[in-house]
Amino acid sequence: MPTVEFEGHTFNVDEDGFIDDFKNWNEAWVRHVKQTEGIEELTDEHWKV
């Protein structure tokens, strides 16, 4: 399974780059996605699940 290393965290991801288990989600993952997707500022819409 592919992994992503970011800010000292290792995240298992699927073949599309999505985190494999919501239990592993944390704010470091959010910062990783924000950076890789080129998002400058997160809005309330980004935090809706």
C-alpha positions, 0 to 999 in steps of 0.5 A: 500500500502506498504511503505519504510522509508529511510532518513526521507522520506516515499515512497509508493511502489508496491508489488514488491518494486518499487516506485509507482509514478515517481513524488516521486523519489529523490536522497534519493530513489536512495541511498535506492535502491543502499543500498538494491541492494548492489551497491557500486558505481553508473555508468553512465549506472545506471543513464540512464532512 
